[in-house]
Amino acid sequence: MKTLTHTTTLISKPFVFICISSLLFSSSYNMLIPELPSYLAQMGGGEWKGLIIALFTLTAGLSRPFSGKLADTIGRKPVMLFGAFVCIGISSLYPVISSIAGFLFLRLVHGFSTGFTPTGLSAYIADSIPKARWGEALGIQGLFYSTGLALGPAVGSLIKANYSFDIMFYSSSAVALLALTLMQQVPETLQKSGQFSWNSLKITKSDVIAKEVLPAGIINFLYYLPFGVVLTLIPDWSETVGISNKGAFFIYFTLASLAVRFFAGKYSDTYGRIPLIKVGLLLMGIALLLLGSMHSATGVYLSATLYGLAMGILSPAANAWTIDLSNDHERGKAMATMYIALEAGIGLGALCSGAYVQNHIQRTPVSILIAAALVFSGIVYLTLRRSKK
């Protein structure tokens, strides 16, 4: 099998393809997010809105040990492709299923997409980029991924407004197909990749968590838990404060994130991961305090901007810190551990906030302020950890 080894430059055909496919992949599944609460309510399942994100992230988290092991045994590329294939299939099935139970089952299966593809993407970049530029490389790849996070919701809402839910779902499937096509073009980076067998799916305790990266995992959990709250509550909250486009928060969020991702990743390579992470946590906490206390469109736009800046700083620095702490021969498992923490945070945030708020939109600020407190606890954790060391 043709393989790729790392070079001293970031600009290469495989890296460009990985970045563009990251944008398309994240656009695909995020196209649906702003409109799914309304879609489920239209089906008569408004009280189950919290499960839209929670079920998705549950499967994503449970699949991480498998995707991590497979990435370290059969290769990064098959893991990336499988996640994209799930997006293609499930998005095309949403229009076919008309029951609430069927819809929730599709959300559960859809989670396999992010359980696999991001694990393979991160390990692929770590394999092919020099260690001294991991933060920069992950910042650039994250910039493309985040562009998808912004374009997806905005385009999805636009398609729904001008056409229908069905066209939105089929468009999501088509975008995932484009991502898969680009991923197929890159060479494998795992030097000793094997063939898939059912034994590859046998998971032991040691395959689930890479203990050496747990500090980074804790931070990822704490700053992604509010993201689950935001994904679940902000579409309806935006409408409540007079914003007609439910994806507007994500547009401001991602544009701000894009503005700093490249520089944040590069600075983390130069000045260290922890200082950048602390700055990101501080900004995110302030953004959530504003979002929970300013009940207006201005508050939403301002907090979305600060939240985006925070995420743009945190994501490349935390991802690079995870790779720093990982063992070279178990990068797939290390990245899977990070994503388990990420999905657990998003899922728990979505489930708890959805269960608390339900259809009582006035409860939204309380959920957001609690999320802010958890983010600030991350700064305390890093400070105490450094003091002990």
N, C-alpha and C positions, 0 to 999 in steps of 0.2 A: 504493500500500500504506500502510495506517495505521501510523504510527510513534510512538514514545514518546521524548520528550526528558527529561533529568534534572530533578528538582525539588529543593527544599531540605529535603524531609522524607523519612524512610525508610519511613514507614508509608503505603503505597499498595497498591491492589489487585494490580497486577502484581508488586510486591516480595513481598507475602504469598504469592501463588501460586507464585512462583519458590522461596521458602523451603520451602513444603510439598511441592512437587514434588521438591525436592532430597532431602528426608527420604524420600519414597517411592522415588525412584530408587536411592538408596544402600541402602535396606532391601532392595530387590529382588535385587540381585546379591550382597549380603552375606549374605542368608538361607542361601545354599548353602555358604558357606566352611567352617564347622566340620564339616560332615558329608561334604564331598566326599572327604577322604582315606579315610574308612571306605567310602564308596560305591565308590571306585576299587579299594580293597583287596578288597572283596567281588566285584568283577569279575575279580580275579586280577592287578591291576596295581599292587600295593603299592609296587613299586620305582620307579614313575613319579610318586610324590606330589609331588616338586619341580616337576613340569611343570604342576600344577594352577594355580598362581599365575603361573609363568614364562610359559606360553603366552598366558594372558590379558593379561598386561602387555606381552608382545612385540607383539601386534597393536595394543593401545592406543597404545603408543609409536610404532609405524610409521604409524599413522593420524593422528597429531597434525599433521604438516605439511598434510595434506589438510583436516582439520577447521579448522585455523587459517586457511588460505586461503579456504575456503568461508565461514567466519564473517565474514571481511572483505569478501567479494564478494557472496554471495547472501543473507547475513543470519545473525543469531545464532539465531533461532528454528528454522529448518530443521535446523541442526546439533544443537540440543538434541533435537528430535523424533526425528531419525534414531537417536541413541543409545538412546533409550527404546524405539523400535520393535525394535531388535536384542534388547534384554532380553526383550521380550514373546515374540518368535519363538524364540529359543534356549532359554529356560527351558522352553518347552512341548515342545521336542524331546528334552530329556535322557531322559525316560521311554521314548522310542521307540527310541533307539540302545542297543544291547546289547553292542557291541564296545569294547575298550579304545581302538583307533585312532579309532573314531567319537566316543567321549567326548572324547578329546584334541583332535579336530578342532573339536568344539563349543566347548571352552574357548578355542581359538584365535579362532574367530569371535566369541565372546561379548565378547572384548576390545574390539571396535569400539564397544561401548556406552560405556565410559569414555573411549575415544579421542575421542568426539564430544561427548556431553552436557556434561561439566564445562567443556570449552573454551567452548562457547556460553554456559553459565550465568555464568562469570566475566566474559566480555566484555560480556554483557548488563548485569550489575551496574555495571561500570565506565562504561558508556554512560549509565546512568540515575541515578547517584548522584553528588553533588558530590565533587570530588577530596579536599576536607578531611575527608570522612567515609568514604573507601574502606575504611580499616581496620575501622571500626565496622560498616559494611555487610557486608563479607566475614566479619567475626566472627560476625554474626548468621546469615548464610546458612550459614556453616560449622557453627554450632551445630545447625541443622536437619539438615545433611548428616551430622554426627557422631551425632546422635540415631539416624539410620537405620543407622549403622555398629554401634550398640549393639543396637537393636531387632532388626535383621535377623538376626544370628547367634543371639540368644536365642530369637526366635520360630521361626526355622528349625529349631533343635534341638528345640524344644518340639513342633512339628508332626511332625517325624520320629519322636520318641519316642512320640507318641500315635496317629499315623496311619501314614504310610509315606513313603519317598523320593519317590514319584510325586506325592503330595499336596503335599509341600514344593516340588517343582519347579513345579507348576501354580499354587501360591499365589504364588510368585515372579513368575510371568508376570502374574498378576492385579494385583499391586501395581505393576508397571511400567506396566500399562495405565492405572491411576489417575494415575500421574505424567504420562504422555503427555497425558491428558485435560486436566490443569491447565495444562501447558505450552502447549497449543493455544489457551488462553483469553487469553494475554498478547499485547500488540501488539509488533511488531518495533521494535528500537531503532537499527538501522543506517540512517542517513539516506538513503544512496544504494545500496540493495540491487538486485542484478540477478537475472536468471533463470539457473537452472542449465543448464550445457551441459557436454559431455564435455571441452571445453577447460579447464573449471574445475578438472579433476583433473590437469592438466599441472603438474608441480612442478619448479621450478628450484632451484639451490643456495641462492639468496637466499630461497626460500620455506620452507626447512627450519628454520633457526635464526635467531632474532632476537638478534644478537650483543650488543646493548646490555643484554640481561637475563641474560647468562651468569653473572654473580656470584650472582644469586638462584638460577639453575639449579643451580649447584654446591652451594649449601646445601641445596636441595631433594633433590638426589641423595643427599647424605650423611645426611640425617635420615630419608629414606624407605627407604634400603637396609635398616636394621634392621626396618622394618615388614614387608618381604618375609620376613625371617627369622621374625618373630613370627607372621605369618599361616600360614606353613608348619609351624612346629614347635610352637607353643603348644597347639593342640588336643590333640595326643598327649601333650605334656609335662604338661598339666593333669591328664589322666587318670592319668599315672604318679605324680603327687604326691597323688592321692586326691581330685581334683575331678571329680565325675560329669558336670556340665554343661560341655561343651567351649567353650561361648560365654561362660563366666563371666568370663574375662580381659577380653573385649571389653565386657562390661557395666560393670565397674569402670573400665576405660580410658575409656569414653565418658562416663560420669557425671562423672568428674573433668575431662574435657575440656570438657564443657558448663559446668562451674562457673566456668571462667575465660575462655572464648572471647569473650564479649561485652566484658568488661573489657579483655582483652589487645588486641583490635582497637582499642578506643577509646584505650588508652594508647599504642599505636603511632602513632596520629594525633597525639598530644600530645607524646610524648617521643622519638619516632624509632623506626625499624624495627630498626636494628642492636642497640641495647641489649636490646630484648625478645628478639631472636633468640638472642643469647648466653645469656640466662637460660634460654630454652627448651632449648637444646643442653646446657647444664650439667645441668638436671633430667633430660633424657632419658638422658644418659650415666650418671648415678647410678642411674636406674631399671634400666637394663640390667645394671649391675654387680651390683645386688641380685638381679635375676632369674637371673643366671648363677651366683651364689654361694650363694643361699638355696634349697635343694632341698626346698621345702615349700609347702603351700597358702598359708601366711601370706606367704611370699616372693612367690608369684604375685600375690596380692591387693595387697600393698604396692607391688610394682613396677608393676602395672597402673595403680594410682592415680597414681603419680608420672609414669608414661609418658603417661597421659591429660592431666595438668596440662601436661606439656611440649608435647604436640601441640596443646593448646588455645592455648598461647602462640605456638608457632611458625607454625601454619598461617595465621591471618589476617595476621600480621606479614610473613611471607615472600610471601604472595600480593599484599599491598598494595605491598611493595617491588618486586615484579615489574612491577606497573602503573606505579609511580613511574618506573621505568627505561625503560618502553616508549614508543614513538612513538604519538601519538594515533590515527593512521590505520592502525596495524598492531597493535591490541590483541589481535586474534584470534591472530596469529602469535606475539606475546609470551606469551600464556597457553599456547599450544600448546608453545612451547619449555620453559616451566616444567613442563608435564605430561610432556613427553618425558623430562626429567630425573627427574621423580617416578616414572614407569613404569620407567625404566631402573634406578633404585634398587631399587624393589620387585621387579622381575623378576630382577635379578642377585642380590639377597639371597635370594630364594626358590630360585633355581636352584642357587646355590652351597651354601646350607645344606641343601637337600634332597639334593643329590648327596653331601655329606659325611656327613650323618647316616644317610640311607636308613632302614633299620629298626633301627639301633643307637641307641636313644633316649638312651643314656648320653653320647653325643657332643653333645647339645643345648647344655649350658652353654658349651662351647668356642665354638660358633658365636655365641652371644649375647655373650660377652665380646669377641670380635673386632669385633662390631657396635658395642659400646660405644666401642672405640678409634677407630673411624671417626667416630663422632659427636663425640668430643672433638677430632678433627682439624679439624672445622668451626670451632670456636672459634679454633684456631690460624690457620686461613685468614683469618677475618675480622680478626683482630688484625694479621696481617702485611699484609693489604690496606690497612687503615687507616694503618699505619705508612708504607707506600710512598706513599700519597696525601698 
